[in-house]
């Protein structure tokens, strides 16, 4: 399905993630007159985006015909938001939520509809390189096609039949970019301790991580484990470092604990 066939779309919440999706939709062919941004306190970026593309910017979608409603608000406020905008949801409305932790049943009850798809994108969507997990248990094939067209404008889409996977997606890829950014910080700090100044340390760390990511992308058919082996000479410098990172108390158990903590928090948000 083409984005030109979709709409009207009301995006509730014009923050960074919401705008990242909106930029992808407009770039992908969604007519600007079929998109409405809804935010009671829009930031400068939202105001500028609306002005540049001729997109309506409203405090809320009340009175707006909405075929697709995208909820891009914080989970802490989503139930209040749903209570306010419930009148715009009809049998013709497909709902997509990107709020972490909020289950399908909560979304369905909050908006009085079963046509709900729960999703979890991540921040690389801002540059069209995101990945989104999605689940919709009571939606048609056409609804899935509409959702897929909208979500794929920001990157890859993975569909699941088990809603519990979305909490895990939140922990792995939803929060995952922050883990990578912190890796850059930690590598830069380690570089400083080796005598580099701040600028040199950060340049070395950033270029190393972005370069490794580009290599990972270029070698799509090669497992990450093999790429690691390819740059690790027996008894060499990389091997010495990996002996530390791959020790029983090294990076893997730390990453396991981090992802478990994020998943548990996603589940807690759904029960709040």
C-alpha positions as CSV (number, residue, x, y, z in Angstrom):
1,X,0.0,0.0,0.0
2,X,1.3,3.5,-0.9
3,X,1.2,6.3,1.6
4,X,-0.6,8.4,-1.0
5,X,-3.6,6.1,-0.5
6,X,-3.8,6.7,3.3
7,X,-5.4,9.3,5.4
8,X,-6.5,11.4,7.0
9,X,-3.9,10.7,9.7
10,X,-4.0,12.5,13.1
11,X,-0.7,12.3,15.0
12,X,-1.3,13.0,18.7
13,X,2.0,14.1,20.2
14,X,4.4,16.1,18.1
15,X,7.6,15.3,20.0
16,X,10.9,13.9,18.5
17,X,9.5,10.4,17.7
18,X,6.2,11.7,16.4
19,X,7.9,14.2,14.2
20,X,10.4,11.6,13.0
21,X,7.4,9.5,11.8
22,X,5.7,12.5,10.3
23,X,8.8,13.4,8.3
24,X,9.0,9.9,7.0
25,X,5.4,10.0,5.9
26,X,5.6,13.3,4.1
27,X,8.9,12.2,2.4
28,X,7.3,8.9,1.5
29,X,4.3,10.5,-0.3
30,X,1.6,11.1,2.3
31,X,-0.2,14.3,1.1
32,X,0.3,17.1,3.7
33,X,-3.4,17.9,3.6
34,X,-4.1,14.4,5.0
35,X,-1.9,14.8,8.1
36,X,-2.9,16.7,11.2
37,X,-0.4,17.3,14.1
38,X,-2.1,17.5,17.5
39,X,-0.2,18.9,20.4
40,X,-1.4,21.3,23.1
41,X,2.1,22.6,23.6
42,X,4.0,22.1,20.4
43,X,7.7,22.8,20.3
44,X,9.5,24.9,17.9
45,X,10.4,21.9,15.7
46,X,6.7,21.0,15.4
47,X,5.7,24.5,14.5
48,X,8.4,24.8,11.9
49,X,7.6,21.4,10.4
50,X,3.9,22.3,10.1
51,X,4.7,25.6,8.4
52,X,7.2,24.1,6.0
53,X,4.9,21.4,4.8
54,X,1.5,23.0,5.0
55,X,0.4,20.6,7.7
56,X,-2.4,21.5,10.1
57,X,-1.2,21.9,13.8
58,X,-4.0,21.7,16.4
59,X,-4.1,21.4,20.2
60,X,-6.2,18.2,19.9
61,X,-7.9,16.3,17.1
62,X,-11.5,17.0,18.2
63,X,-13.7,17.7,15.2
64,X,-11.1,16.2,12.8
65,X,-12.1,13.3,10.5
66,X,-9.5,10.7,11.4
67,X,-9.0,7.4,9.5
68,X,-5.7,6.7,11.3
69,X,-5.0,7.9,14.8
70,X,-1.3,7.7,15.9
71,X,-0.7,8.1,19.6
72,X,2.8,9.3,20.2
73,X,2.5,10.5,23.8
74,X,4.2,9.5,27.0
75,X,2.7,6.4,28.7
76,X,2.3,8.4,31.9
77,X,-0.3,10.7,30.3
78,X,-1.8,8.4,27.7
79,X,-5.0,7.4,29.6
80,X,-5.8,11.1,30.2
81,X,-5.2,11.8,26.5
82,X,-7.4,8.9,25.4
83,X,-10.2,10.0,27.6
84,X,-10.0,13.5,25.9
85,X,-9.8,12.3,22.3
86,X,-12.2,9.3,22.5
87,X,-15.0,11.2,20.6
88,X,-12.9,11.3,17.4
89,X,-12.5,7.5,17.3
90,X,-15.2,5.7,15.2
91,X,-15.6,2.4,13.5
92,X,-13.6,3.8,10.6
93,X,-10.6,4.7,12.8
94,X,-7.4,2.6,13.0
95,X,-5.3,3.3,16.1
96,X,-1.5,3.0,16.3
97,X,0.2,3.5,19.6
98,X,3.9,4.0,20.2
99,X,3.6,4.4,24.0
100,X,5.9,2.1,25.8
101,X,4.3,-0.5,28.0
102,X,0.6,0.3,27.3
103,X,-1.1,-3.0,26.4
104,X,-3.6,-3.6,23.7
105,X,-6.4,-4.1,26.2
106,X,-5.7,-0.7,27.8
107,X,-5.7,1.0,24.4
108,X,-8.8,-0.7,23.3
109,X,-10.7,0.1,26.5
110,X,-9.4,3.7,26.6
111,X,-10.6,4.4,23.0
112,X,-13.5,2.0,22.9
113,X,-12.3,0.2,19.7
114,X,-10.6,-3.1,18.9
115,X,-8.9,-1.7,15.8
116,X,-5.6,-1.1,17.7
117,X,-2.0,-1.8,16.8
118,X,0.6,-1.5,19.5
119,X,4.1,-0.6,18.2
120,X,7.6,0.3,19.5
121,X,9.8,2.2,17.1
122,X,13.3,3.6,18.1
123,X,15.1,6.9,17.6
124,X,17.0,6.0,14.4
125,X,13.6,6.5,12.8
126,X,14.7,10.2,12.8
127,X,17.1,9.3,10.0
128,X,14.9,6.6,8.4
129,X,17.0,3.8,9.9
130,X,14.7,2.7,12.7
131,X,13.2,-0.7,13.5
132,X,9.7,-1.0,14.8
133,X,8.0,-4.0,16.5
134,X,4.3,-4.2,16.0
135,X,1.3,-6.4,17.2
136,X,-2.4,-6.1,16.4
137,X,-4.6,-9.0,17.4
138,X,-8.0,-7.8,16.2
139,X,-7.1,-6.0,13.0
140,X,-7.7,-6.8,9.3
141,X,-5.1,-7.5,6.7
142,X,-5.9,-4.0,5.3
143,X,-5.3,-2.5,8.7
144,X,-1.9,-4.2,8.8
145,X,-1.0,-3.0,5.4
146,X,-1.9,0.6,6.4
147,X,0.2,0.4,9.5
148,X,3.1,-1.2,7.7
149,X,3.1,1.6,5.1
150,X,3.2,4.2,7.9
151,X,5.8,2.5,10.1
152,X,8.1,1.4,7.3
153,X,8.6,5.0,6.3
154,X,10.9,5.2,9.3
155,X,12.7,1.9,8.8
156,X,12.2,-1.8,9.2
157,X,9.1,-3.3,10.7
158,X,8.8,-6.6,12.6
159,X,5.3,-8.1,13.3
160,X,4.6,-10.4,16.2
161,X,1.6,-12.5,17.2
162,X,2.5,-12.5,20.9
163,X,2.0,-9.1,22.6
164,X,4.6,-9.9,25.3
165,X,7.3,-9.6,22.6
166,X,6.6,-5.9,22.4
167,X,7.9,-5.3,26.0
168,X,11.0,-7.2,25.0
169,X,11.3,-5.2,21.7
170,X,11.1,-2.1,23.9
171,X,14.0,-3.3,26.0
172,X,16.2,-4.5,23.1
173,X,15.7,-2.1,20.2
174,X,13.4,0.6,21.7
175,X,15.9,1.5,24.4
176,X,18.9,0.0,22.5
177,X,20.2,3.2,20.8
178,X,20.8,4.6,24.3
179,X,23.0,1.6,25.1
180,X,25.1,2.2,22.0
181,X,25.4,5.9,22.8
182,X,26.6,5.0,26.2
183,X,29.1,2.6,24.7
184,X,30.5,5.5,22.8
185,X,30.7,7.6,26.0
186,X,32.4,4.7,27.8
187,X,34.9,4.1,25.0
188,X,35.7,7.8,24.9
189,X,36.3,7.9,28.6
190,X,38.6,4.9,28.4
191,X,40.5,6.7,25.6
192,X,40.9,9.8,27.8
193,X,42.4,7.6,30.5
194,X,45.0,6.6,27.8
195,X,46.1,10.2,27.5
196,X,43.9,11.6,24.7
197,X,42.2,14.9,25.1
198,X,38.3,15.2,25.1
199,X,38.0,15.9,21.3
200,X,40.4,13.2,20.3
201,X,38.8,10.6,22.6
202,X,35.3,11.3,21.3
203,X,36.4,11.4,17.7
204,X,38.0,8.0,18.1
205,X,35.0,6.5,19.9
206,X,32.4,7.9,17.5
207,X,34.2,6.9,14.3
208,X,34.9,3.4,15.7
209,X,31.2,2.8,16.5
210,X,29.8,4.3,13.3
211,X,32.4,2.6,11.2
212,X,31.7,-0.7,12.8
213,X,27.9,-0.2,12.2
214,X,28.6,0.6,8.6
215,X,30.6,-2.6,8.2
216,X,27.8,-4.6,9.9
217,X,25.4,-3.1,7.4
218,X,27.6,-3.8,4.4
219,X,28.2,-7.4,5.4
220,X,24.5,-8.3,5.9
221,X,25.0,-12.0,5.4
222,X,27.8,-12.3,7.8
223,X,27.0,-12.9,11.5
224,X,28.3,-10.3,14.0
225,X,30.2,-13.1,15.7
226,X,32.1,-13.8,12.4
227,X,32.9,-10.1,12.0
228,X,34.3,-10.1,15.5
229,X,36.4,-13.1,14.7
230,X,37.7,-11.5,11.5
231,X,39.2,-8.6,13.4
232,X,40.6,-10.7,16.3
233,X,44.1,-12.0,15.8
234,X,45.0,-14.9,18.1
235,X,46.8,-13.7,21.2
236,X,46.7,-10.1,19.8
237,X,45.5,-6.8,21.2
238,X,41.8,-7.3,20.4
239,X,41.9,-10.8,21.9
240,X,43.3,-9.4,25.1
241,X,40.4,-6.9,25.3
242,X,37.8,-9.5,24.5
243,X,39.1,-11.7,27.2
244,X,37.8,-9.1,29.6
245,X,34.6,-8.3,27.7
246,X,33.7,-11.9,27.2
247,X,34.6,-13.1,30.7
248,X,31.8,-14.7,32.9
249,X,31.3,-11.4,34.6
250,X,31.8,-9.3,31.4
251,X,29.5,-7.6,28.9
252,X,27.0,-10.4,28.3
253,X,25.6,-10.8,31.8
254,X,25.6,-7.0,32.2
255,X,23.6,-6.6,28.9
256,X,21.2,-9.4,30.1
257,X,20.6,-7.5,33.3
258,X,20.1,-4.2,31.5
259,X,17.6,-5.6,29.0
260,X,15.7,-7.4,31.8
261,X,15.4,-4.2,33.7
262,X,14.1,-2.3,30.7
263,X,11.5,-5.1,29.9
264,X,10.3,-5.1,33.5
265,X,9.9,-1.3,33.5
266,X,7.9,-1.6,30.3
267,X,5.6,-4.1,31.9
268,X,5.3,-1.9,35.0
269,X,4.2,1.0,32.8
270,X,1.4,-1.1,31.4
271,X,0.1,-1.9,34.9
272,X,0.3,1.7,36.2
